[in-house]
Amino acid sequence: MLEYWDGHKHVDMCVREARLFIEVDGPQHKKNYNQINSDLERDYWSRKQKYETLRFTNQEVRYKLNEVVQEIIKKIHEKNHEYTRKGID
C-alpha cells in the first residue's frame, strides 16, 4: 500500500501483513539534526505499534532498485516466518 496513515504519521509504503513500513528518504534524513530526531521518534512510534521500518535513500532506490526490492522481500519473508512460528496472524 502506498502512502499509509498509521494514526500518527504518513509512511511511504506499508505491507500490513508483515507489519512493515518502508520509507524512501532524501539526503536531509541523514544530515539534518531535526529530521534525524523526527525519524527516530517515528520509528519509536512504529515499534510501539509492532511495525518495523525499513529505510532506503532516494539514491538506493534510483541506482540499486533490485537490491532494495530483494531486501524488502527478504524482510517480508522473515517477518511472515516469525509470525507463523509465534502463531500470530
The 8 nearest C-alpha neighbors of each residue, nearest first, counted from 0:
[[1, 13, 12, 14, 2, 3, 15, 11],
 [0, 2, 12, 11, 3, 13, 10, 14],
 [3, 1, 11, 12, 10, 9, 0, 4],
 [2, 4, 10, 9, 1, 13, 12, 5],
 [5, 3, 9, 6, 8, 10, 2, 7],
 [6, 4, 7, 8, 3, 9, 10, 45],
 [5, 7, 4, 8, 9, 3, 44, 48],
 [8, 6, 5, 4, 9, 44, 41, 45],
 [7, 9, 4, 5, 6, 10, 41, 3],
 [8, 10, 4, 3, 2, 5, 11, 7],
 [9, 11, 3, 2, 12, 22, 8, 4],
 [12, 10, 2, 22, 1, 21, 3, 9],
 [13, 11, 1, 21, 2, 0, 10, 20],
 [12, 14, 20, 0, 19, 15, 21, 3],
 [13, 15, 19, 17, 16, 18, 0, 20],
 [16, 14, 18, 17, 13, 19, 0, 20],
 [15, 17, 18, 14, 79, 19, 88, 75],
 [16, 18, 19, 15, 14, 75, 78, 79],
 [19, 17, 50, 15, 16, 14, 51, 49],
 [18, 20, 51, 14, 17, 50, 13, 52],
 [19, 21, 13, 52, 12, 51, 53, 14],
 [22, 20, 53, 12, 52, 54, 11, 13],
 [21, 23, 54, 11, 24, 53, 55, 10],
 [24, 22, 55, 56, 57, 54, 11, 21],
 [25, 23, 56, 57, 55, 22, 28, 26],
 [24, 26, 27, 57, 56, 28, 23, 29],
 [25, 27, 28, 29, 30, 24, 56, 57],
 [28, 26, 30, 31, 29, 25, 34, 24],
 [27, 29, 26, 34, 35, 30, 25, 24],
 [28, 30, 27, 26, 31, 35, 34, 32],
 [31, 29, 27, 28, 32, 26, 35, 34],
 [30, 32, 27, 34, 33, 28, 35, 29],
 [33, 31, 35, 34, 36, 30, 29, 28],
 [34, 32, 36, 35, 31, 37, 38, 28],
 [33, 35, 37, 31, 36, 28, 32, 38],
 [36, 34, 32, 38, 37, 33, 28, 31],
 [35, 37, 39, 33, 34, 38, 32, 40],
 [36, 38, 34, 40, 39, 35, 33, 41],
 [39, 37, 41, 35, 40, 36, 42, 34],
 [40, 38, 36, 42, 37, 41, 43, 35],
 [41, 39, 43, 37, 38, 42, 44, 36],
 [40, 42, 38, 44, 43, 39, 37, 45],
 [41, 43, 45, 39, 44, 40, 38, 46],
 [42, 44, 40, 46, 41, 45, 39, 47],
 [45, 43, 41, 47, 42, 46, 40, 48],
 [46, 44, 42, 50, 48, 47, 43, 41],
 [47, 45, 49, 50, 43, 48, 44, 51],
 [46, 48, 44, 49, 45, 43, 50, 42],
 [47, 49, 45, 46, 50, 44, 18, 43],
 [50, 48, 46, 47, 45, 51, 18, 19],
 [51, 49, 18, 45, 46, 19, 48, 52],
 [50, 52, 19, 46, 20, 45, 18, 53],
 [53, 51, 20, 21, 19, 54, 42, 50],
 [54, 52, 21, 22, 20, 51, 55, 19],
 [55, 53, 22, 23, 21, 52, 56, 24],
 [56, 54, 23, 24, 59, 22, 57, 53],
 [55, 57, 24, 59, 58, 23, 25, 60],
 [56, 58, 60, 59, 25, 24, 23, 61],
 [57, 59, 61, 56, 60, 62, 63, 55],
 [60, 58, 63, 56, 62, 61, 57, 55],
 [61, 59, 64, 57, 58, 63, 62, 67],
 [60, 62, 58, 59, 63, 64, 57, 56],
 [61, 63, 59, 60, 58, 64, 57, 65],
 [64, 62, 59, 66, 60, 65, 61, 67],
 [63, 65, 60, 67, 66, 62, 61, 68],
 [64, 66, 68, 67, 63, 69, 60, 70],
 [67, 65, 69, 64, 68, 63, 70, 59],
 [68, 66, 64, 70, 65, 69, 71, 63],
 [67, 69, 71, 65, 70, 66, 64, 72],
 [70, 68, 66, 72, 71, 67, 73, 65],
 [69, 71, 73, 67, 68, 72, 66, 74],
 [70, 72, 68, 74, 73, 69, 75, 67],
 [73, 71, 69, 75, 74, 70, 68, 76],
 [72, 74, 70, 76, 71, 75, 69, 77],
 [75, 73, 77, 71, 76, 72, 78, 70],
 [74, 76, 72, 78, 77, 73, 17, 79],
 [75, 77, 79, 73, 74, 78, 80, 72],
 [78, 76, 74, 80, 75, 79, 81, 73],
 [77, 79, 81, 75, 80, 76, 17, 74],
 [78, 80, 76, 82, 81, 77, 17, 75],
 [79, 81, 83, 77, 78, 82, 76, 84],
 [82, 80, 78, 84, 79, 83, 77, 85],
 [83, 81, 87, 85, 79, 84, 80, 86],
 [82, 84, 86, 80, 85, 81, 87, 79],
 [83, 85, 81, 82, 86, 80, 87, 79],
 [86, 84, 82, 83, 87, 81, 80, 88],
 [85, 87, 83, 84, 82, 88, 81, 80],
 [88, 86, 82, 85, 83, 84, 81, 79],
 [87, 82, 86, 83, 16, 79, 85, 17]]
